Amino acid sequence: RVLVGDEGEDSENAFVGGANRWAFASFVNWELWWPGFPVLVYFKETQTKPEGQIHFFPVLFNGRELYEAMLERCGPSETSMPASGRE
């Protein structure tokens, strides 16, 4: 959601050309960087364009909870397991 103008008119996200909403089923890959101390999330989805669109966002909350939510909603990613779970 992007607010435009003094009146705060609601507008589509001008940076990505639309709303920032993707079906979890469209995620083809996701990672938490760095697993031992996650600070950044990467994901690639195919809803925006068929060949895939990558996205990044900072981890501003509990990394373990985020990992568990991503795992539940998107399925496993090859290297996304937190370091404490790699035993």
VOMIFI-655250 format. One line per 2 residues: their letters; for each residue z, y, x of N, C-alpha, C. Coordinates in steps of 0.2 Angstrom, whole numbers, always signed. Layout:
residues N
A = Z Y X Z Y X Z Y X  ...
end
This chain:
residues 87
RV = +0 -6 +4 +0 +0 +0 +0 +6 +4  -4 +11 +3 -5 +17 +7 -4 +23 +2
LV = +0 +27 +3 +1 +33 -1 -3 +39 +2  -7 +42 -3 -12 +47 +0 -11 +53 -4
GD = -11 +59 +0 -10 +66 -3 -3 +68 -5  -2 +74 -7 +5 +76 -8 +8 +73 -14
EG = +4 +71 -19 +7 +68 -25 +9 +61 -24  +7 +58 -18 +9 +51 -17 +4 +46 -21
ED = -2 +48 -22 -6 +44 -25 -7 +37 -22  -6 +32 -26 -7 +25 -23 -14 +23 -22
SE = -16 +20 -16 -23 +19 -14 -23 +12 -10  -29 +9 -10 -30 +3 -6 -29 +5 +1
NA = -27 +0 +5 -26 +1 +12 -32 +3 +16  -33 +9 +18 -39 +12 +21 -40 +8 +28
FV = -35 +6 +31 -36 +2 +38 -39 -4 +37  -38 -8 +32 -41 -15 +31 -46 -15 +26
GG = -47 -10 +22 -52 -9 +17 -50 -13 +10  -43 -14 +9 -41 -17 +3 -33 -18 +3
AN = -31 -21 -2 -24 -23 -2 -22 -28 +3  -16 -27 +5 -13 -31 +11 -10 -37 +7
RW = -14 -41 +4 -11 -47 +0 -16 -53 +2  -13 -59 +5 -17 -64 +6 -14 -71 +4
AF = -18 -75 +1 -15 -82 -1 -13 -86 +5  -7 -89 +5 -5 -92 +10 -10 -98 +12
AS = -13 -101 +7 -18 -106 +8 -24 -104 +12  -25 -97 +13 -30 -94 +17 -28 -94 +25
FV = -22 -95 +26 -20 -95 +33 -22 -101 +37  -26 -100 +42 -29 -105 +46 -25 -106 +53
NW = -21 -101 +55 -17 -102 +60 -12 -96 +60  -6 -98 +63 -1 -93 +63 +4 -95 +69
EL = +7 -90 +72 +11 -91 +78 +17 -85 +78  +23 -87 +80 +28 -82 +82 +28 -82 +89
WW = +27 -76 +92 +28 -74 +99 +34 -71 +100  +38 -72 +104 +39 -78 +109 +44 -82 +105
PG = +43 -89 +105 +47 -93 +101 +54 -93 +102  +56 -92 +108 +63 -91 +110 +67 -85 +107
FP = +63 -80 +107 +65 -73 +105 +59 -70 +101  +58 -72 +95 +52 -70 +92 +52 -62 +90
VL = +46 -59 +93 +46 -51 +92 +39 -50 +88  +35 -54 +88 +28 -53 +85 +25 -59 +81
VY = +22 -58 +76 +19 -63 +72 +12 -62 +72  +8 -67 +73 +1 -67 +73 -1 -72 +67
FK = -6 -70 +63 -9 -75 +59 -16 -73 +58  -20 -79 +56 -27 -78 +55 -29 -81 +48
ET = -32 -77 +44 -34 -79 +37 -41 -78 +36  -43 -82 +31 -50 -82 +29 -52 -79 +22
QT = -47 -76 +19 -48 -73 +13 -52 -66 +14  -51 -62 +19 -54 -56 +20 -61 -57 +22
KP = -62 -62 +27 -69 -63 +29 -70 -71 +31  -75 -74 +29 -76 -81 +30 -74 -84 +37
EG = -76 -80 +42 -75 -82 +49 -68 -81 +51  -64 -77 +47 -57 -76 +49 -55 -69 +51
QI = -50 -67 +49 -47 -60 +51 -40 -61 +54  -39 -58 +60 -32 -59 +63 -28 -53 +61
HF = -22 -54 +61 -17 -49 +59 -10 -50 +64  -7 -45 +65 -1 -45 +69 +4 -41 +65
FP = +11 -43 +65 +16 -38 +63 +22 -40 +67  +27 -35 +67 +33 -36 +71 +38 -40 +67
VL = +42 -43 +71 +48 -47 +68 +54 -42 +67  +55 -40 +61 +61 -35 +60 +66 -38 +57
FN = +67 -45 +57 +72 -48 +53 +73 -55 +56  +77 -59 +54 +79 -66 +57 +73 -70 +58
GR = +71 -71 +64 +65 -75 +66 +66 -82 +64  +71 -85 +64 +72 -92 +62 +70 -93 +54
EL = +73 -88 +50 +71 -88 +43 +64 -87 +42  +61 -82 +46 +54 -81 +45 +50 -87 +47
YE = +52 -91 +52 +48 -97 +54 +48 -102 +49  +54 -103 +46 +55 -108 +41 +51 -106 +34
AM = +51 -100 +33 +47 -98 +27 +39 -99 +28  +37 -97 +34 +30 -98 +36 +28 -105 +36
LE = +33 -110 +39 +32 -117 +39 +31 -120 +32  +36 -117 +27 +36 -120 +20 +29 -117 +17
RC = +27 -111 +18 +22 -108 +14 +15 -110 +17  +14 -110 +23 +8 -111 +27 +7 -117 +30
GP = +12 -121 +31 +11 -128 +34 +12 -127 +42  +13 -132 +46 +14 -131 +53 +8 -128 +57
SE = +10 -125 +62 +5 -122 +67 +6 -125 +73  +1 -127 +77 +2 -131 +83 +7 -129 +88
TS = +8 -122 +89 +13 -120 +94 +18 -115 +91  +19 -115 +85 +24 -110 +82 +31 -112 +81
MP = +33 -118 +83 +40 -121 +83 +44 -117 +87  +50 -114 +85 +55 -111 +89 +57 -115 +95
AS = +58 -112 +101 +60 -116 +107 +66 -121 +105  +71 -119 +101 +77 -123 +100 +75 -129 +96
GR = +69 -129 +93 +67 -135 +89 +63 -140 +93  +61 -138 +99 +56 -142 +103 +60 -148 +107
E = +64 -152 +104 +67 -157 +108 +65 -164 +107
end
